[in-house]
Amino acid sequence: MLILLNTYPLLVSEDLVFRSKETTLQSSVSVMVYSLSGLDRLTEENVAAAMAVVEETGLSRILVTDDAGRVLYDTRETGSAVGEYSFYTEIVQALLGNDAFTSNYSNGAFRSRASSPVLYQNQIIGAVYAYEYDRSQGALLEGLQANLLRLSAIIGAAVLCLSMVLSRALTRKMALLLTAIRQVREGAYSHRAQIKGHDEIAQIGQEFNSLTDRLQTTENARRRFVSDASHELKTPLAAIRLLTDSILQTDNIDRATAREFVSDIGAEAERLSRITEDLLRLTRLDSGVLETPTVVDVLPVLKQVLRMMILVAQEKEIDLTYRAAEGCTVLATKDEIHQIIYNLTDNAVKYSPPHSSVQVTLAREGEQVVLTVEDNGAGIPEEDLPRIFERFYRVDKARSRAAGGTGLGLSIVSDTVKRRGGTVEAGNRPGGGAVFTVRWPWRKEGESL
């Protein structure tokens, strides 16, 4: 931009001066040609007489030649060329019948030359040549150039200062962002990039902080999950080890006691197996490895699960009933539907006291399929409702372990439902007990995916 500022105005100004010189110089030459046009032949005497009546033009030099190029008139007092032959390019062009003009600018001055032929009855009898040396226009152009240079220097200094300020600001912000990235890379997920402003780097810093928040949340969840999983796995393993040590360290252990210990070992091993299966199922859900869904009718799966769960409920003297409507089809897999219904029903039966009831309802409400599981148990404390679907979270840890729960069933239900576009909610019944509600988008049977 500075180069353009220092060249374009000068070139335009030079071009304007050249055009002005051509107009004025050609006009002056035309006046002189007109004063000579009445002569049939040019001589030194009649040319001098004719030029005497021409007004002073301020030109540096005027030459008049005959048709052979011999100088008949010269305004230069010192070193006059009268009587000599002149073959300036402009004079040669004029003697050939052409008007000629040239001009150039150098060393702070404009040098302009113009010539025209002198005609008598359409015959060329001579030529008029004019030369102008103009320093005043050159001085104006030099002044313009000097002003442009000063202006360019001011602009350049301002741009340099502004660039330094912006560069330092950007460098400082980039340094803060890089420091934050290194801190997070080293595992300091609580570190945040403190970048002020509203520019792009500040926006990147905000996005980085949002990403770090998610990383910290994920890392906290991972650590809590690993800790809880380790604790849950360690409990049955410790029980198995304790029971085996008891068998090994007890001399002459009777058969009934040994069978009891082995039975307890089998129960703990079964519990360990359930925890492992639930962990694997959650890992598959987290990795997004899901089977291809189809349109599944929920009712046959519900009947299959309840036929099995009714036997479990009868052992606890719990009345397990259901109400179900036809046409409740959703986009999922049969195994997923089975797992959801089983976990919710099993959870309700486990935590319901004897001689109570569990009600399962399946219905279609508009464009949704709704599954409701209600029990008459102790319910869920209000402060625990927001965390009920967290992994390994238990309202009553001692009671949950005694019931054989792993703390993962509701998490599996929540993740499975959400990955198929549904929702699951937990709440308390007005008359006591808990209620779980699952909602899926209804899909028409036979509908293409």
C-alpha positions as CSV (number, residue, x, y, z in Angstrom):
1,M,0.0,0.0,0.0
2,L,2.8,2.4,0.8
3,I,4.5,1.6,-2.6
4,L,1.2,2.3,-4.3
5,L,0.7,5.5,-2.4
6,N,4.1,6.7,-3.5
7,T,3.8,5.7,-7.2
8,Y,0.3,6.0,-8.4
9,P,-0.4,9.7,-7.5
10,L,3.0,10.7,-9.0
11,L,2.3,8.8,-12.2
12,V,-1.2,10.3,-12.5
13,S,0.2,13.8,-11.8
14,E,3.0,13.3,-14.4
15,D,0.4,12.2,-16.9
16,L,-1.8,15.2,-16.2
17,V,1.2,17.6,-16.6
18,F,2.2,15.8,-19.9
19,R,-1.4,16.3,-21.3
20,S,-1.4,19.9,-20.1
21,K,2.0,20.5,-21.8
22,E,0.9,19.0,-25.0
23,T,-2.2,21.1,-25.1
24,T,-0.5,24.4,-24.3
25,L,2.7,23.8,-26.4
26,Q,0.7,22.6,-29.4
27,S,-1.5,25.7,-29.1
28,S,1.5,28.0,-29.0
29,V,3.0,26.3,-32.1
30,S,-0.3,26.5,-33.9
31,V,-0.3,30.3,-33.3
32,M,3.2,30.6,-34.7
33,V,2.3,28.4,-37.7
34,Y,-0.8,30.6,-38.3
35,S,1.4,33.7,-38.3
36,L,3.6,32.2,-41.0
37,S,0.9,30.6,-43.1
38,G,0.5,33.6,-45.4
39,L,4.1,33.4,-46.7
40,D,4.8,31.6,-49.9
41,R,8.4,31.1,-49.0
42,L,10.2,31.3,-45.8
43,T,13.3,33.5,-45.4
44,E,15.2,34.8,-42.4
45,E,13.8,38.3,-42.9
46,N,10.1,37.5,-43.4
47,V,10.1,34.9,-40.6
48,A,11.7,37.4,-38.2
49,A,9.0,39.9,-39.2
50,A,6.2,37.4,-38.8
51,M,7.5,36.2,-35.4
52,A,7.9,39.7,-34.1
53,V,4.1,40.1,-33.9
54,V,3.7,36.8,-31.9
55,E,3.1,37.4,-28.3
56,E,5.6,36.3,-25.7
57,T,4.9,32.7,-24.9
58,G,7.5,32.0,-22.2
59,L,9.0,29.1,-24.2
60,S,12.6,28.3,-23.7
61,R,13.4,28.1,-27.4
62,I,11.6,28.5,-30.7
63,L,13.1,27.4,-34.1
64,V,11.7,28.0,-37.6
65,T,13.2,26.1,-40.5
66,D,12.6,26.0,-44.2
67,D,11.6,22.9,-46.1
68,A,15.2,21.6,-46.1
69,G,15.6,21.9,-42.3
70,R,17.8,25.0,-42.4
71,V,17.2,27.2,-39.3
72,L,15.8,30.6,-40.3
73,Y,14.8,31.7,-36.8
74,D,16.2,30.9,-33.3
75,T,15.2,32.6,-30.1
76,R,18.3,31.4,-28.2
77,E,20.7,34.4,-28.0
78,T,23.8,32.5,-27.1
79,G,24.8,29.8,-29.6
80,S,22.1,30.6,-32.2
81,A,21.6,28.0,-34.9
82,V,20.4,30.3,-37.7
83,G,21.9,29.2,-41.0
84,E,22.6,25.7,-39.7
85,Y,20.6,22.6,-40.4
86,S,18.6,21.1,-37.6
87,F,17.4,17.5,-37.6
88,Y,15.6,17.2,-34.3
89,T,13.2,14.3,-34.4
90,E,10.3,16.6,-34.0
91,I,11.5,18.9,-36.9
92,V,11.9,15.8,-39.2
93,Q,8.4,14.7,-38.3
94,A,7.0,18.2,-39.1
95,L,8.8,18.3,-42.4
96,L,7.1,15.0,-43.2
97,G,3.8,16.6,-42.6
98,N,3.1,15.4,-39.0
99,D,2.5,17.2,-35.8
100,A,4.9,16.0,-33.1
101,F,5.1,16.3,-29.4
102,T,7.4,14.7,-26.8
103,S,7.9,15.4,-23.1
104,N,9.8,13.9,-20.2
105,Y,10.4,14.5,-16.6
106,S,13.9,14.2,-15.0
107,N,16.0,15.9,-12.4
108,G,13.0,17.9,-11.2
109,A,12.1,19.5,-14.5
110,F,9.7,18.9,-17.4
111,R,11.3,19.0,-20.9
112,S,8.6,19.4,-23.6
113,R,9.0,19.6,-27.4
114,A,6.4,20.2,-30.1
115,S,6.6,20.9,-33.8
116,S,4.2,21.4,-36.7
117,P,4.6,21.9,-40.5
118,V,4.1,25.3,-42.2
119,L,2.0,25.0,-45.3
120,Y,1.4,27.1,-48.3
121,Q,-1.2,25.9,-50.8
122,N,-0.9,22.4,-49.3
123,Q,2.9,22.4,-49.7
124,I,5.3,22.1,-46.8
125,I,7.5,25.2,-46.9
126,G,9.0,24.8,-43.4
127,A,8.5,23.8,-39.8
128,V,8.0,25.4,-36.4
129,Y,9.7,23.8,-33.3
130,A,9.1,24.8,-29.7
131,Y,11.0,23.7,-26.6
132,E,10.0,24.3,-23.0
133,Y,12.0,23.7,-19.9
134,D,9.7,23.9,-16.8
135,R,11.0,23.6,-13.3
136,S,7.9,25.1,-11.6
137,Q,5.7,22.1,-12.4
138,G,8.6,19.9,-11.5
139,A,8.9,21.6,-8.1
140,L,5.2,21.0,-7.5
141,L,5.7,17.3,-8.3
142,E,8.7,17.1,-6.0
143,G,6.6,18.8,-3.3
144,L,3.9,16.2,-3.8
145,Q,6.4,13.4,-3.7
146,A,8.0,14.8,-0.5
147,N,4.5,15.1,1.1
148,L,3.7,11.5,0.1
149,L,7.0,10.3,1.6
150,R,6.3,12.1,4.9
151,L,2.8,10.7,4.9
152,S,4.1,7.2,4.1
153,A,6.6,7.5,6.9
154,I,3.9,8.5,9.4
155,I,1.6,5.7,8.2
156,G,4.5,3.2,8.3
157,A,5.4,4.2,11.8
158,A,1.8,4.0,12.9
159,V,1.4,0.6,11.3
160,L,4.6,-0.6,12.8
161,C,3.6,0.5,16.3
162,L,0.1,-1.0,15.8
163,S,1.6,-4.2,14.5
164,M,3.9,-4.5,17.5
165,V,1.0,-3.9,19.9
166,L,-1.2,-6.4,18.1
167,S,1.7,-8.9,17.8
168,R,2.4,-8.7,21.5
169,A,-1.3,-9.0,22.4
170,L,-1.7,-12.0,20.0
171,T,1.6,-13.5,21.2
172,R,0.6,-13.2,24.8
173,K,-2.8,-14.7,24.2
174,M,-1.3,-17.6,22.2
175,A,1.3,-18.1,25.0
176,L,-1.6,-18.3,27.5
177,L,-3.4,-20.8,25.3
178,L,-0.3,-22.9,24.7
179,T,0.4,-22.9,28.5
180,A,-3.1,-24.1,29.2
181,I,-2.8,-26.8,26.5
182,R,0.4,-28.1,28.1
183,Q,-1.1,-28.0,31.6
184,V,-4.1,-30.0,30.5
185,R,-1.8,-32.4,28.5
186,E,0.1,-33.1,31.7
187,G,-3.2,-34.0,33.4
188,A,-4.1,-30.7,35.1
189,Y,-7.7,-30.8,33.9
190,S,-8.7,-28.0,36.4
191,H,-6.5,-25.5,34.6
192,R,-8.3,-22.9,32.5
193,A,-7.1,-20.5,29.8
194,Q,-7.6,-16.9,31.1
195,I,-7.9,-15.1,27.8
196,K,-9.8,-11.9,27.7
197,G,-11.5,-10.2,24.8
198,H,-13.9,-11.2,22.0
199,D,-11.5,-12.0,19.2
200,E,-11.0,-15.4,17.5
201,I,-8.2,-16.4,20.0
202,A,-10.5,-15.5,22.9
203,Q,-13.2,-17.6,21.4
204,I,-10.8,-20.5,20.9
205,G,-9.8,-20.1,24.6
206,Q,-13.5,-20.3,25.6
207,E,-14.0,-23.5,23.4
208,F,-10.8,-24.9,25.0
209,N,-12.2,-24.3,28.5
210,S,-15.5,-25.9,27.5
211,L,-13.6,-28.9,26.2
212,T,-11.5,-29.0,29.4
213,D,-14.6,-28.9,31.5
214,R,-15.9,-32.0,29.6
215,L,-12.5,-33.7,29.9
216,Q,-12.5,-33.0,33.6
217,T,-16.1,-34.3,34.0
218,T,-15.2,-37.4,32.0
219,E,-12.0,-37.9,34.0
220,N,-13.8,-37.5,37.3
221,A,-16.5,-40.0,36.1
222,R,-13.8,-42.4,34.9
223,R,-11.9,-42.3,38.2
224,R,-15.1,-42.6,40.2
225,F,-16.2,-45.5,38.0
226,V,-12.8,-47.3,38.3
227,S,-12.8,-46.7,42.0
228,D,-16.4,-48.0,42.4
229,A,-15.8,-50.9,40.1
230,S,-12.7,-51.9,42.0
231,H,-14.5,-51.7,45.3
232,E,-17.5,-53.7,43.9
233,L,-15.2,-56.4,42.5
234,K,-13.1,-56.5,45.7
235,T,-16.1,-57.2,47.9
236,P,-17.0,-60.6,46.5
237,L,-13.4,-61.5,46.0
238,A,-12.7,-60.8,49.6
239,A,-15.7,-62.8,50.7
240,I,-14.5,-65.8,48.5
241,R,-11.0,-65.6,49.9
242,L,-12.3,-65.4,53.5
243,L,-14.5,-68.4,53.0
244,T,-11.8,-70.4,51.3
245,D,-9.4,-69.5,54.1
246,S,-12.0,-70.6,56.6
247,I,-12.3,-74.0,54.9
248,L,-8.5,-74.5,54.6
249,Q,-7.8,-73.4,58.2
250,T,-10.6,-75.4,59.9
251,D,-9.5,-78.9,60.7
252,N,-12.0,-81.7,60.5
253,I,-14.7,-79.4,59.1
254,D,-18.0,-81.2,59.0
255,R,-19.7,-81.8,55.6
256,A,-22.7,-79.5,56.3
257,T,-20.5,-76.5,57.2
258,A,-18.3,-77.1,54.1
259,R,-21.4,-77.2,51.9
260,E,-22.6,-74.0,53.4
261,F,-19.2,-72.3,52.8
262,V,-19.1,-73.6,49.2
263,S,-22.6,-72.4,48.7
264,D,-21.6,-68.9,49.9
265,I,-18.6,-69.0,47.6
266,G,-20.8,-69.9,44.6
267,A,-23.2,-67.0,45.5
268,E,-20.3,-64.6,45.6
269,A,-18.9,-65.9,42.4
270,E,-22.3,-65.5,40.8
271,R,-22.4,-61.9,42.0
272,L,-19.0,-61.3,40.6
273,S,-20.1,-62.7,37.3
274,R,-23.1,-60.3,37.3
275,I,-20.9,-57.3,38.0
276,T,-18.5,-58.4,35.2
277,E,-21.4,-58.8,32.7
278,D,-22.9,-55.4,33.6
279,L,-19.5,-53.8,33.3
280,L,-19.0,-55.3,29.9
281,R,-22.5,-54.2,28.8
282,L,-21.8,-50.6,29.9
283,T,-18.4,-50.7,28.1
284,R,-20.2,-51.7,24.8
285,L,-22.7,-48.9,25.3
286,D,-20.0,-46.4,26.0
287,S,-18.1,-47.5,22.9
288,G,-21.2,-47.1,20.7
289,V,-21.1,-50.8,19.6
290,L,-24.8,-51.4,19.2
291,E,-26.7,-54.0,17.3
292,T,-28.7,-52.9,14.2
293,P,-32.1,-52.0,15.5
294,T,-35.4,-53.3,14.1
295,V,-39.1,-52.4,14.8
296,V,-39.8,-54.6,17.9
297,D,-43.2,-55.3,19.5
298,V,-42.7,-54.7,23.2
299,L,-45.7,-56.8,24.4
300,P,-44.3,-60.4,23.6
301,V,-41.0,-59.4,25.3
302,L,-42.8,-58.1,28.3
303,K,-44.8,-61.3,28.7
304,Q,-41.7,-63.4,28.4
305,V,-39.9,-61.4,31.1
306,L,-42.8,-61.4,33.5
307,R,-43.4,-65.2,33.2
308,M,-39.9,-65.5,34.7
309,M,-40.2,-62.7,37.2
310,I,-43.5,-63.9,38.6
311,L,-41.8,-66.9,40.0
312,V,-39.2,-64.7,41.8
313,A,-42.0,-62.5,43.1
314,Q,-44.0,-65.4,44.4
315,E,-41.0,-66.5,46.5
316,K,-41.1,-63.1,48.2
317,E,-44.9,-63.2,48.4
318,I,-45.2,-60.2,46.1
319,D,-48.1,-59.7,43.7
320,L,-46.6,-59.0,40.3
321,T,-49.3,-57.9,37.7
322,Y,-49.3,-56.1,34.4
323,R,-51.5,-54.2,32.0
324,A,-50.4,-54.0,28.4
325,A,-51.9,-52.6,25.1
326,E,-51.4,-54.0,21.6
327,G,-49.4,-52.1,18.9
328,C,-46.6,-50.9,21.2
329,T,-43.7,-51.1,18.7
330,V,-40.4,-49.3,19.0
331,L,-37.0,-49.2,17.2
332,A,-34.6,-51.3,19.2
333,T,-33.5,-54.9,19.7
334,K,-35.3,-57.7,21.6
335,D,-32.3,-58.1,23.9
336,E,-32.4,-54.4,24.8
337,I,-36.1,-54.4,25.5
338,H,-35.7,-57.6,27.6
339,Q,-32.8,-56.1,29.6
340,I,-34.7,-52.9,30.3
341,I,-37.9,-54.6,31.5
342,Y,-36.0,-57.2,33.5
343,N,-33.8,-54.7,35.3
344,L,-36.7,-52.4,36.2
345,T,-39.0,-55.3,37.3
346,D,-36.2,-57.1,39.2
347,N,-35.3,-53.8,40.9
348,A,-38.9,-53.3,42.0
349,V,-39.2,-56.9,43.3
350,K,-35.9,-56.7,45.2
351,Y,-36.8,-53.5,47.1
352,S,-40.5,-54.3,47.8
353,P,-41.4,-55.7,51.1
354,P,-43.3,-59.0,51.4
355,H,-47.1,-59.0,50.8
356,S,-46.8,-55.9,48.6
357,S,-47.4,-55.5,44.9
358,V,-45.6,-54.5,41.7
359,Q,-47.5,-53.1,38.8
360,V,-46.1,-53.0,35.2
361,T,-48.0,-51.0,32.6
362,L,-47.4,-50.8,28.8
363,A,-49.3,-48.3,26.7
364,R,-49.1,-46.1,23.7
365,E,-49.6,-42.4,24.2
366,G,-49.8,-40.6,20.9
367,E,-46.4,-41.0,19.2
368,Q,-44.8,-42.6,22.2
369,V,-44.7,-46.0,23.8
370,V,-44.7,-45.8,27.6
371,L,-43.5,-48.5,30.1
372,T,-44.3,-47.9,33.8
373,V,-43.0,-50.0,36.7
374,E,-44.5,-49.2,40.1
375,D,-43.8,-50.8,43.5
376,N,-45.0,-50.3,47.1
377,G,-41.5,-50.1,48.6
378,A,-39.9,-47.4,50.7
379,G,-39.5,-45.1,47.7
380,I,-36.5,-43.0,46.7
381,P,-35.4,-40.0,48.9
382,E,-35.8,-36.7,47.0
383,E,-32.1,-35.8,47.3
384,D,-31.2,-39.2,45.7
385,L,-33.5,-38.9,42.6
386,P,-31.1,-36.8,40.5
387,R,-28.3,-39.4,40.9
388,I,-30.4,-42.6,40.8
389,F,-29.1,-43.5,37.3
390,E,-25.4,-42.9,38.1
391,R,-23.2,-46.0,37.9
392,F,-22.7,-47.8,41.2
393,Y,-24.9,-45.3,43.0
394,R,-27.1,-46.8,45.7
395,V,-29.6,-45.2,48.0
396,D,-29.0,-47.7,50.7
397,K,-25.7,-49.4,50.0
398,A,-25.9,-52.1,52.7
399,R,-29.5,-53.0,51.7
400,S,-28.5,-53.0,48.0
401,R,-25.7,-55.4,48.5
402,A,-27.8,-57.7,50.7
403,A,-30.3,-57.8,47.9
404,G,-27.6,-58.8,45.5
405,G,-27.6,-55.6,43.4
406,T,-24.6,-54.4,41.4
407,G,-25.5,-50.7,41.3
408,L,-25.3,-50.8,37.5
409,G,-28.8,-52.0,36.4
410,L,-30.4,-48.5,36.3
411,S,-27.4,-47.1,34.5
412,I,-27.7,-49.8,31.9
413,V,-31.4,-49.0,31.5
414,S,-30.8,-45.2,31.2
415,D,-27.9,-45.6,28.6
416,T,-29.8,-48.1,26.5
417,V,-33.0,-46.1,26.4
418,K,-31.2,-42.8,25.6
419,R,-29.2,-44.4,22.7
420,R,-32.5,-45.4,21.1
421,G,-33.9,-41.9,21.3
422,G,-36.0,-42.5,24.5
423,T,-36.1,-41.2,28.0
424,V,-36.4,-42.7,31.5
425,E,-37.5,-41.0,34.7
426,A,-37.7,-42.0,38.3
427,G,-40.1,-40.7,40.9
428,N,-42.2,-41.5,43.9
429,R,-45.9,-42.5,44.1
430,P,-48.2,-40.4,46.1
431,G,-49.2,-43.4,48.2
432,G,-45.6,-44.6,48.7
433,G,-43.2,-46.6,46.6
434,A,-41.1,-45.8,43.5
435,V,-42.2,-45.5,39.9
436,F,-40.0,-45.7,36.8
437,T,-41.3,-44.5,33.5
438,V,-39.6,-45.3,30.1
439,R,-40.7,-43.5,26.9
440,W,-39.7,-44.6,23.4
441,P,-40.7,-43.0,20.1
442,W,-43.4,-45.1,18.5
443,R,-42.5,-46.7,15.2
444,K,-45.0,-48.3,12.9
445,E,-44.5,-52.1,12.4
446,G,-42.9,-52.8,9.1
447,E,-41.6,-49.2,8.7
448,S,-38.3,-48.9,7.0
449,L,-35.3,-47.6,9.0
